[in-house]
Amino acid sequence: MEFNTWLTFLAAAVAISLSPGPGAIAAMGVGLNHGFRRGQVIAFGLLMGVWTQTLVVGFGLGMLLSTSEAAFSVVQWVGAAYLVWLGIQQWRAPIRPLVAPEGEAVPDTHLARTLFLRGWMVNALNPKGTVFLLAVLPQFIDAARPLLAQYLAIGATFGVVECLVMSGYVALASRVLGMLREPRQLRWMNRTFGSLFVVAGAVLGMFRRA
């Protein structure tokens, strides 16, 4: 991949990752409830979700979603239902301090596994991401050059950008929102993020391809 082409893709990846969406909502929701150190693991799950989407498109499976209405609808509604479920869980989340106490140990294995899987599912079960990659990737792929190396460069770039941006969202929620400590404020924030998840699920459910 030529350097100028890579720079253009890098700019596109940053813009995509920064745009508000289910991934950003998930990252901020986890930062809100678990703080930065405990919530950081969701960024790696979101990273793996991006890589899953890239692999799907790279191996041509994304073409199935772009041509088969049945396959697309299944993935679409599973993803939408999962986001709504996350919203309900966030709405009903217990009131707890937003920032982990100083010196708290590394997150336990069960929590880390749960947050990692949540991040992966949020990005991997988003058919809009597959359709987007199908539309965008061909603009940066040179058929005359080795395809594997180009896909590896694109996957690595997109993944690193996504992980860094989502880590920033986790930090933002844990630091800025961490100043809110009253039970009423915490309950309001949980319900706000829960509602955002439900809205994101509804938007995904209503998404229609051109």
C-alpha positions as CSV (number, residue, x, y, z in Angstrom):
1,M,0.0,0.0,0.0
2,E,1.4,3.4,-1.0
3,F,2.1,5.8,1.9
4,N,-0.4,8.5,0.6
5,T,-3.1,5.9,0.3
6,W,-2.4,4.7,3.8
7,L,-2.6,8.2,5.2
8,T,-5.9,8.8,3.5
9,F,-7.2,5.5,5.0
10,L,-5.8,6.5,8.4
11,A,-7.8,9.8,8.3
12,A,-10.9,7.9,7.3
13,A,-10.4,5.4,10.2
14,V,-10.0,8.2,12.7
15,A,-13.2,9.9,11.5
16,I,-15.1,6.6,11.6
17,S,-13.9,5.7,15.1
18,L,-14.6,9.2,16.5
19,S,-18.2,9.3,15.2
20,P,-20.7,8.4,17.9
21,G,-22.1,4.9,17.6
22,P,-22.7,1.7,19.6
23,G,-19.0,1.3,20.2
24,A,-18.6,4.7,21.8
25,I,-21.7,4.2,23.9
26,A,-20.4,0.9,25.1
27,A,-17.0,2.3,25.9
28,M,-18.5,5.3,27.9
29,G,-21.0,3.1,29.6
30,V,-18.3,0.8,30.9
31,G,-16.1,3.7,31.9
32,L,-19.1,5.1,33.8
33,N,-19.6,1.9,35.8
34,H,-16.2,0.5,36.2
35,G,-13.6,3.3,35.9
36,F,-10.7,3.4,33.4
37,R,-8.5,0.5,34.6
38,R,-11.3,-2.0,35.0
39,G,-13.2,-0.8,31.9
40,Q,-10.2,-0.6,29.5
41,V,-10.6,-4.2,28.5
42,I,-13.7,-3.4,26.4
43,A,-11.6,-1.4,24.0
44,F,-9.7,-4.6,23.2
45,G,-13.0,-6.4,22.6
46,L,-14.1,-3.6,20.3
47,L,-10.8,-3.9,18.5
48,M,-11.4,-7.6,17.9
49,G,-14.9,-6.8,16.7
50,V,-13.3,-4.5,14.0
51,W,-10.9,-7.2,13.0
52,T,-13.7,-9.7,12.8
53,Q,-15.5,-7.4,10.4
54,T,-12.4,-6.9,8.4
55,L,-11.8,-10.7,8.1
56,V,-15.4,-11.2,7.1
57,V,-15.1,-8.7,4.3
58,G,-11.5,-9.8,3.4
59,F,-12.6,-13.4,2.9
60,G,-15.6,-12.4,0.9
61,L,-18.2,-13.5,3.5
62,G,-19.3,-9.9,3.6
63,M,-20.6,-10.3,0.1
64,L,-23.2,-12.8,1.5
65,L,-24.6,-10.1,3.8
66,S,-24.6,-7.5,1.0
67,T,-26.6,-9.8,-1.4
68,S,-28.7,-12.0,0.9
69,E,-31.6,-10.3,2.6
70,A,-32.2,-13.2,4.9
71,A,-28.6,-13.4,6.1
72,F,-28.4,-9.6,6.5
73,S,-31.7,-9.5,8.4
74,V,-30.6,-12.2,10.9
75,V,-27.3,-10.4,11.7
76,Q,-29.1,-7.1,11.8
77,W,-31.8,-8.2,14.3
78,V,-29.4,-10.1,16.5
79,G,-27.2,-7.0,16.8
80,A,-30.2,-4.7,17.4
81,A,-31.6,-7.1,20.1
82,Y,-28.2,-7.3,21.8
83,L,-27.9,-3.5,22.0
84,V,-31.5,-3.2,23.4
85,W,-30.6,-5.8,26.0
86,L,-27.5,-3.9,27.0
87,G,-29.6,-0.8,27.3
88,I,-32.0,-2.6,29.7
89,Q,-29.1,-3.9,31.7
90,Q,-27.5,-0.4,31.9
91,W,-30.9,1.1,32.9
92,R,-31.2,-1.4,35.8
93,A,-27.6,-1.2,36.8
94,P,-27.0,-0.8,40.6
95,I,-25.7,2.5,41.9
96,R,-22.0,2.3,42.4
97,P,-19.0,4.7,42.5
98,L,-17.8,5.5,39.0
99,V,-14.1,5.5,39.7
100,A,-12.3,2.5,41.2
101,P,-10.5,3.2,44.4
102,E,-6.8,4.0,44.2
103,G,-4.6,0.9,44.3
104,E,-7.4,-1.4,43.2
105,A,-6.2,-4.6,41.6
106,V,-6.3,-5.5,38.0
107,P,-9.9,-6.5,36.9
108,D,-10.8,-10.0,37.8
109,T,-11.0,-12.6,35.1
110,H,-14.7,-12.9,35.0
111,L,-15.3,-9.2,34.6
112,A,-12.5,-8.9,32.0
113,R,-14.0,-11.7,30.0
114,T,-17.5,-10.3,30.2
115,L,-16.4,-6.8,29.1
116,F,-14.2,-8.2,26.3
117,L,-17.1,-10.3,24.9
118,R,-19.4,-7.3,25.1
119,G,-17.0,-5.1,23.1
120,W,-16.5,-7.8,20.5
121,M,-20.3,-8.4,20.1
122,V,-21.1,-4.7,19.8
123,N,-18.8,-4.3,16.8
124,A,-18.9,-7.8,15.3
125,L,-22.8,-8.0,15.2
126,N,-23.1,-4.7,13.4
127,P,-24.0,-5.4,9.7
128,K,-23.7,-1.7,8.9
129,G,-20.0,-2.1,9.6
130,T,-19.7,-4.9,7.1
131,V,-21.6,-3.0,4.5
132,F,-19.5,0.1,5.2
133,L,-16.3,-1.9,4.8
134,L,-17.5,-3.4,1.6
135,A,-18.1,0.1,0.2
136,V,-14.9,1.7,1.5
137,L,-12.2,-0.9,1.3
138,P,-12.2,-1.3,-2.5
139,Q,-11.2,2.4,-2.7
140,F,-8.0,1.7,-0.9
141,I,-7.1,-1.7,-2.4
142,D,-4.8,-2.0,-5.4
143,A,-5.6,-5.2,-7.2
144,A,-2.1,-5.1,-8.8
145,R,-0.4,-5.4,-5.5
146,P,-0.4,-8.4,-3.0
147,L,-3.9,-8.3,-1.4
148,L,-2.9,-10.0,1.9
149,A,-0.4,-7.3,2.8
150,Q,-2.9,-4.6,2.0
151,Y,-5.6,-6.2,4.1
152,L,-3.1,-6.6,7.0
153,A,-2.1,-3.0,6.8
154,I,-5.8,-1.9,6.7
155,G,-6.8,-4.2,9.6
156,A,-3.9,-3.2,11.8
157,T,-4.5,0.5,11.1
158,F,-8.2,0.4,11.7
159,G,-7.8,-1.8,14.8
160,V,-5.2,0.3,16.5
161,V,-7.2,3.5,15.8
162,E,-10.4,2.0,17.1
163,C,-8.7,0.7,20.3
164,L,-7.1,4.1,21.0
165,V,-10.3,6.1,20.4
166,M,-12.4,3.7,22.4
167,S,-9.8,3.8,25.3
168,G,-10.3,7.6,25.1
169,Y,-14.0,7.3,25.5
170,V,-13.6,5.0,28.5
171,A,-11.2,7.5,30.1
172,L,-13.5,10.4,29.3
173,A,-16.5,8.7,31.0
174,S,-14.4,7.5,34.0
175,R,-12.7,10.9,34.6
176,V,-15.3,13.5,33.6
177,L,-18.4,11.5,34.6
178,G,-16.5,10.2,37.7
179,M,-17.1,13.6,39.3
180,L,-20.8,12.7,39.7
181,R,-21.1,10.9,43.0
182,E,-24.7,11.5,44.3
183,P,-27.0,8.4,43.9
184,R,-29.5,10.5,42.0
185,Q,-26.8,11.6,39.5
186,L,-25.5,8.0,39.1
187,R,-29.0,6.7,38.5
188,W,-29.6,9.5,35.9
189,M,-26.3,8.6,34.1
190,N,-27.1,4.9,34.0
191,R,-30.5,5.5,32.5
192,T,-29.1,8.0,30.0
193,F,-26.6,5.4,28.7
194,G,-29.3,2.7,28.9
195,S,-31.6,4.8,26.7
196,L,-28.7,5.5,24.2
197,F,-28.2,1.7,23.8
198,V,-31.9,1.2,23.2
199,V,-31.9,4.1,20.6
200,A,-28.8,2.6,18.9
201,G,-30.5,-0.8,18.7
202,A,-33.6,0.8,17.3
203,V,-31.6,2.7,14.7
204,L,-29.8,-0.5,13.7
205,G,-33.1,-2.3,13.5
206,M,-34.5,0.3,11.1
207,F,-31.3,0.5,8.9
208,R,-32.1,-0.2,5.3
209,R,-29.5,-0.7,2.6
210,A,-29.5,1.4,-0.5
